[in-house]
C-alpha cells in the first residue's frame, strides 16, 4: 500500500554509494577512487536509483500480469475498468 511505497521511496532516496562498504578495504578504496576520478558519486547514485526503479517496476509488472492471467475469463468482464 501507500506505506510500503513511501518506505521504498525513502530507501531509494537514501542511496549513497560513498557510504557503501566492501569486504576488503582495499577493494573499497580502489572502487571509490575510481568513482571519484571518473563520473563521481552523484552520477553513480543516480544510476543505482534508476536501476532499482526499473527493477521494482519490472517486479510490479510481472506480478500484475500473473494476477491478471490467473483470473482468466473473470478478468475479461472487467477489461474496460482497467483502462478508464
N, C-alpha and C positions, 0 to 999 in steps of 0.2 A: 504494500500500500504506500501511501504518501510518506509515512515514517521511514520505511525501508529505502525509498527513493532518495529522501533527504539525507539519510545516513551514507548511502553510496556516493551521492554528490559531494558531501562533506569530505569523505575519504579521498575522492579524486582530486578535490581542491587542495588537499594536504600533501600531494605527491611532491617530494623534494629529493631529487636524486643525490644532491650534495650530502644528504644525511644517511644515504644508504651505506651499508657495511658489507664487507666481503669476509669470507672465512680467513683468507690470508691477507694481512695488512699490506703486503707488497702489491698484491693484485688490486686492492682498493686504491692505493696511491697511484699506480700506473693508469688505471681506468680514469680516475678523477683528473689526473694531469692531462690525459688525452682529451677529455671533455673540455677542460679549461682552455687548452691550446687550439681547439677546433671550434665547434659550434656553440659551446657554453652550456651551462646547466639549465638556463631558462628554456633553450630550444629543446634539450633532451626532456625536460619536464613536460613541455607541450606535446612532444611526440609520444611519451608514455601515456599521457592523459588521452590523446586521440586514439591510441591503440586500445586502451582499456574501454573507452566508449564504444568503439567498433565491436570489440569482443562481447561486451554486455548486450549491445544491440542485436548481435547475432544469436546470443542465447535466448533473448526475449522472443525474437522472430521464430526461432526453432520451436520454442515451447508453444507459441500461439499456433503455429502450423500443425504441431502434433495434436493440440486440443481440438482444432477445427477438423482435422482428419478423423479423430476418434469419435466425433459427434456424428459423422456420416450424414445420412439423409436429414437428421434433425436440423443440421446447420443450413441446409438448402432452404428451409422455410423461413429463416431469419436473415437471408443473404442481404436484403435491402437495408436492414437496420445497421449493418456493419459499415456502410459507406454513405451515411447521410451527410 
